[in-house]
Amino acid sequence: MPYMKMTCRAGRTREIARFYTYWLQPKGRKRSKRVNPTSERQKKINDRHLVKRLTRLLNANFNGECWYITFDYKKEERPGSVEELHRHEQKLLRDLRKVYKKTGAIFKYVWTAEVGERGGAHIHMVVSPIDIRLLRDIWPYGWTTIKPMERSGQYRRLAEYFIKYFQKTRKTDEQIQKKSYNPSKNLVRPVAKTKPMKGNTFSREIKVPPGWYLDKDSLREGITEDGYEFIYYTLIKESG
């Protein structure tokens, strides 16, 4: 049992990783030198983990029937303080809950705030299916941009955007938003499963089962921070 295999199913996607550990690796093979990351490198590692967790959350709970919404402020309506921004965020959530409850729809969401160095503020949000005409007048401070989510079911790029918004906001005032994203409590939380595998070494061959395809942009392989080889990729279930 010289290596480990991780799988995580989230919606239409299946993440797969094979890697060695201190206890499980081919005989005679030495671990590569461990790299002690700098604070900046560690921040990038942490953000990469955030992207992975958010991707799983989005993939497991949203689909092409859902919406990606950006709530923008007119310049004269921008919040004058962090506290005011938080009041706007909470009021928006309350109003959305009322709309969903009135229609009998289930309200699921993930949102993050974005505040630029020049003071421009935005709230980015993913929401479960609803008649978007009902949201036309829900935001009184500026513009509302609504886009349908992609039908692929793979929302890694959207997760990357959300974390970039958080990074951008973090540079202005860390008190604006302490969390990188804010999910509703009723979301499915995918759980990764890891188990030891038999065999001398792990194969770098990627087997794509019928009805699935490889997300080529997800493919990563190399050495972990602890100095062990790994390969990681995501498969996406075809529509139909």
N, C-alpha and C positions, 0 to 999 in steps of 0.2 A: 504494500500500500504506500507507494512513494509520493503521491500527490493528492491534492484536494480539488473537489469540484463544487462550484457554487452555481445555483440556478435561482432565478427569481422571476415568477410570472406576474405580469401587471397588465391587465387588459389584453390587448392584441400583441403584446411583446413578451419575449422571453430572454432574459439576460443569462449569459453563461460565462463562467470564468474557471480556468484551470490554473493551479499555482502550487508551488512547493512551499514548505514551511520548515522550521527547524527540525521538527520530528518526522516529517514526511518529505523525503527527497532521495534521488538515486544514490546508491552506494558509491563512495569515492568522489562525489561531486561536492565542491566547496561553495559555501555561500559567497556571493560577491561582497565587496567591502560595503558596509552600511554607511549611508550618507546621513549626516546630521543636518537637517534642513535649517536654513536661516529663517528669521522671523517672517520675512517677505515670502520665502518659498513655502513656509508652513501655512501662511495665510492662503496661498494659492491651492495647497493641498486641501485645506479645510473647505474652501469654496467649491472645489471639485467634488468633494463628498456631498456638499449641499445640493449641487446640481443633480447628482445621482439620486439622492433621496426625493427631491422634488419631481424629477422625471418619473420615478416609480409612482408617486402619488397622482400626478396628472394622468399617466397612462392607465392607471387602475380605475379612475373615477370619471374621466371625461372622454368624449368622442366627437365625431363630426356633427352631432346635433347640438353641441354646446357652443358657447360664445366666449370670445376674448374681447373684453371691453376696456377702453382707456377713458378715464374721466379727467379732462383737462380744465385748468383754471384760466379765466380771463385775467389779464395782468392786474386789473383793478380789484379783482375778487380773491387774489392770492391770500392765504392765511398769514396773519401777522406774527404768529408764534407757533411753536410746536404744539402747545395745548389746543389752539384753535384748529390746527390740522387734524388732531386726534378727535376733536368733536365732530368735524366734518366726516371723518371716516366712520365713526360710530353711528352717526345719523344716517349715512348712506346704507350701512348694513341693516339698520332698523327698517328703513323704507323698503329695501329689497325684500326683507323677510315678509313684510306686509303684502307686497305684491304677489309673491309666491304663494303665501298662505291663502290669499283671496282666490287664486286660480286652482288651488289644490295641488300645485306642483311642489316637488321636493327641492329645497334650496341647498345646493352644494356650491362651495366656492373656495378659491385660493386667491389672495390678493397681496400686493406689495406696494409700497409708496416709493415715489421717485422725486427727489428734490435736487435740482442742479445748483451749481455754484452761483448762478445769476438769480436764483430765487424761483425759477420755474418749478411748479409742482404738478404732479400727476399721480393718479391712483390706477394701477393696472390690476385687472381682475379677470379670472376665469369663472364662469358660472354654468350651472346645469341648464338644460333646455327650458325655454320659455318663449312666448310670443314677444319679440323684441319691441313691438309697438307699445307695449305696456311700460317700457323703460324710457320712453321718449322724454318725459319731463321730470325724471327722478333726480337729476343733478342740476341744481340751480346756479352753479358757480362758473359755468363755462360750457365746453363742448363735450359730447359723448360720442366716441367712435366705437362701433360695434362690428366685429368681424367673425364669421363662422370659423370654428376650429377645423384643422385639416382632418380628413377622413382616414389617414393612415393609422392613427392611434399611437404614433410615436411622437412625443412632445418634448424630446430632449432639447431641441433648439429653443423652444419657448421657455423651458426651465433655465437655460443659459441666459436668456434675456432677463428673466426675473432676478437672477442673482447679480447680473450686471447692474440692474437698477438699484439693487441693494448696495452694491459696492460704490456706486456713484453717490448715493445718499449718505453712505458711511463717511465719505470724505468731507461732507458739509457739516454734519452734526450727528454724532452717534446716538443722541437722545431722540432723534426723530423717529427712528425705528430700530429697536433692539433686535428684532427677529428678521431674518432674511425674507421670510414669507409667512403669511398667516392663513392657515387652512381652517375650514369648518370642522366641527367635531364629528360629523356624520360621515366622514370619508373612510373608505377602505384603505387600510395600511398594509401594503404588500410585505411579506416576510421572506427574506432570502434563506434558502436551505443549503447547507454545506455538509458534505460527507466525504470521507476518505475513499479513494478509488484504487482498484487493483491494477497492476501493470508495472512495467519497469520504469517507463517515463511517460509523461503526458504527450499526446499527439497535438501538433499544431494544425492539423487538418480540421477544417470547419465543415461539418456535415449539416446540410440544410434539408430538413424533411419536406416531403411534398406538401404544398399549400402554404409554405413559408418562404421568406426571402431574407437575405442578410442586409442589415443596415451597415453599409460599408464605412460610413463615417464613425460608427461606434467602435470599430476594431482598434484595439490597442494591445501591444505586447512589448515586453521588456523586463526590467528589473524593478521590484518593489522597493520602497524606502528601507525595508529590512534586508535587502540584498538577495531576494529570491525571484526566480523567473516566473512569469505569468503570461497568460493570454486572456483577453476579455473581448466579448462582442455581444450584439443584440440581434435576435431574430424577430421578424415581424410577420404576423399572420396575414395572408392575402385576403382581400375583401371578397365577398360572395359566399 
